[in-house]
């Protein structure tokens, strides 16, 4: 069984700012404010959270093979 990774690096699509974040395990994150340009990121169509859209690692529920909160 593969272990769940809790760290993901988010890249802002507007300014390319990169930041490593720790993903929550008890909730989905539907919004993320870029600390550089202050853009508020939302999941892309078909993704359940900002980590699935802009992160290097999918959110914990998706990694575990489950549906995410918004599905």
Backbone as JSON, one array per atom type, in Angstrom:
{
  "sequence": "XXXXXXXXXXXXXXXXXXXXXXXXXXXXXXXXXXXXXXXXXXXXXXXXXXXXXXXXXXXXXXXXXXXXXXX",
  "N": [[0.84, -1.19, 0.0], [0.57, 2.18, -0.87], [1.96, 5.07, 0.66], [0.31, 8.03, 1.87], [0.96, 11.19, 0.61], [1.51, 14.33, 2.05], [2.49, 16.79, 1.4], [2.53, 19.26, -1.11], [3.51, 21.05, -4.0], [2.44, 24.09, -5.01], [1.83, 25.83, -7.99], [1.3, 28.99, -9.16], [-0.85, 29.82, -11.78], [-0.98, 32.33, -12.86], [1.19, 34.03, -12.16], [3.34, 32.38, -11.86], [4.44, 31.87, -9.39], [5.82, 29.77, -6.9], [5.08, 27.57, -4.26], [5.53, 25.47, -1.48], [3.14, 23.55, 0.17], [1.3, 22.19, 2.95], [-1.11, 19.78, 2.72], [-4.53, 19.72, 3.78], [-6.03, 17.06, 5.69], [-8.56, 16.63, 6.43], [-10.42, 18.08, 5.03], [-11.45, 19.52, 1.89], [-9.67, 21.78, -0.2], [-10.86, 24.43, -1.72], [-10.24, 26.98, -2.5], [-7.38, 29.07, -3.0], [-5.11, 31.49, -2.15], [-2.69, 33.16, -3.9], [0.39, 34.08, -2.62], [2.07, 35.88, -3.82], [0.93, 37.31, -6.12], [-1.63, 37.64, -5.3], [-3.82, 36.46, -6.51], [-6.81, 34.56, -6.5], [-7.04, 31.23, -6.54], [-9.0, 28.68, -8.01], [-10.36, 25.35, -8.27], [-9.77, 23.66, -11.38], [-12.07, 22.79, -14.0], [-13.41, 19.61, -13.53], [-11.58, 18.86, -11.63], [-11.18, 18.31, -8.1], [-10.12, 19.97, -6.14], [-7.81, 22.68, -5.29], [-5.25, 21.6, -5.09], [-5.3, 19.35, -6.72], [-5.52, 20.6, -9.16], [-3.4, 22.53, -9.38], [-1.21, 21.64, -7.98], [1.73, 19.62, -7.26], [1.22, 17.18, -6.24], [-1.6, 15.14, -5.92], [-4.64, 15.59, -3.95], [-5.1, 14.18, -0.58], [-7.51, 12.39, -0.4], [-7.87, 11.61, -3.13], [-5.41, 10.43, -3.67], [-5.72, 8.21, -2.06], [-7.53, 6.79, -3.46], [-10.19, 7.42, -3.26], [-13.31, 9.26, -3.57], [-13.24, 12.77, -3.82], [-14.14, 15.59, -1.73], [-15.89, 17.33, -3.2], [-17.11, 15.82, -5.13]],
  "CA": [[0.0, 0.0, 0.0], [1.34, 3.41, -1.01], [1.66, 6.05, 1.71], [-0.29, 9.28, 1.43], [1.85, 12.34, 0.71], [0.76, 15.48, 2.53], [3.07, 18.03, 0.88], [2.37, 19.49, -2.53], [4.0, 22.35, -4.4], [1.45, 24.77, -5.85], [2.35, 26.83, -8.91], [0.26, 29.92, -9.59], [-0.89, 29.92, -13.24], [-0.97, 33.73, -13.26], [2.5, 34.67, -12.0], [4.33, 31.29, -11.76], [4.99, 31.74, -8.03], [5.8, 28.38, -6.43], [5.15, 27.44, -2.81], [5.2, 24.16, -0.93], [2.08, 23.62, 1.18], [0.83, 20.94, 3.55], [-2.53, 19.63, 2.4], [-5.37, 19.26, 4.89], [-6.51, 15.69, 5.53], [-9.95, 16.56, 6.89], [-11.27, 18.95, 4.23], [-10.94, 19.9, 0.58], [-9.35, 23.2, -0.31], [-11.43, 24.9, -2.99], [-9.67, 28.28, -2.82], [-6.01, 29.28, -2.57], [-4.64, 32.82, -2.54], [-1.26, 33.24, -4.19], [0.96, 35.11, -1.77], [2.82, 36.84, -4.64], [0.08, 38.2, -6.93], [-2.93, 37.72, -4.61], [-4.9, 35.8, -7.27], [-7.48, 33.47, -5.79], [-7.14, 30.07, -7.43], [-10.11, 27.74, -7.81], [-10.09, 24.13, -9.05], [-10.15, 23.6, -12.79], [-13.21, 21.9, -14.26], [-13.06, 18.2, -13.45], [-10.74, 18.62, -10.45], [-11.95, 18.5, -6.87], [-9.54, 20.97, -5.25], [-6.69, 23.41, -5.88], [-4.07, 20.74, -5.16], [-5.43, 18.5, -7.91], [-5.37, 21.45, -10.34], [-2.18, 23.32, -9.46], [-0.16, 21.06, -7.15], [2.56, 18.52, -7.77], [0.67, 15.96, -5.65], [-3.06, 15.19, -5.76], [-5.08, 15.65, -2.56], [-5.1, 12.88, 0.09], [-8.57, 11.44, -0.78], [-7.62, 11.1, -4.47], [-4.28, 9.5, -3.52], [-6.21, 6.99, -1.41], [-8.47, 6.12, -4.35], [-11.55, 7.77, -2.87], [-13.83, 10.5, -4.14], [-12.94, 13.96, -3.03], [-15.31, 16.22, -1.09], [-16.84, 18.0, -4.08], [-17.69, 14.87, -6.1]],
  "C": [[0.88, 1.25, 0.0], [0.96, 4.39, 0.1], [1.12, 7.34, 1.1], [0.73, 10.41, 1.65], [1.02, 13.56, 1.09], [1.31, 16.81, 2.03], [2.91, 18.09, -0.62], [2.9, 20.89, -2.84], [3.01, 22.96, -5.39], [2.17, 25.81, -6.7], [1.2, 27.7, -9.38], [0.28, 30.04, -11.11], [-0.8, 31.36, -13.75], [0.42, 34.37, -13.2], [3.65, 33.67, -11.87], [5.01, 31.22, -10.4], [4.8, 30.3, -7.56], [5.91, 28.38, -4.91], [4.75, 26.03, -2.39], [4.19, 24.35, 0.2], [1.81, 22.23, 1.73], [-0.68, 20.87, 3.33], [-3.32, 19.2, 3.64], [-5.85, 17.83, 4.62], [-7.98, 15.57, 5.86], [-10.91, 17.43, 6.09], [-10.63, 19.2, 2.87], [-10.62, 21.39, 0.59], [-9.77, 23.68, -1.68], [-10.86, 26.24, -3.42], [-8.25, 28.35, -2.29], [-5.57, 30.64, -3.05], [-3.13, 32.8, -2.72], [-0.67, 34.37, -3.36], [1.72, 36.17, -2.57], [1.9, 37.82, -5.36], [-1.33, 38.37, -6.37], [-4.11, 37.18, -5.43], [-5.51, 34.71, -6.41], [-7.7, 32.35, -6.79], [-8.32, 29.2, -7.01], [-9.8, 26.5, -8.63], [-10.52, 24.27, -10.5], [-11.31, 22.64, -12.95], [-12.74, 20.45, -14.27], [-12.17, 17.84, -12.28], [-11.54, 18.96, -9.2], [-11.4, 19.59, -5.97], [-8.34, 21.64, -5.93], [-5.43, 22.56, -5.98], [-4.12, 19.83, -6.38], [-5.22, 19.31, -9.18], [-3.98, 22.06, -10.47], [-1.0, 22.74, -8.68], [0.6, 19.95, -7.84], [2.06, 17.17, -7.27], [-0.83, 16.14, -5.52], [-3.42, 15.17, -4.28], [-5.15, 14.26, -1.93], [-6.24, 11.94, -0.29], [-8.33, 10.82, -2.17], [-6.45, 10.11, -4.43], [-4.73, 8.15, -2.95], [-7.22, 6.24, -2.28], [-9.92, 6.37, -4.02], [-12.02, 8.97, -3.68], [-13.46, 11.64, -3.23], [-14.24, 14.6, -2.57], [-16.35, 16.76, -2.07], [-17.52, 17.05, -5.07], [-18.95, 14.25, -5.58]]
}
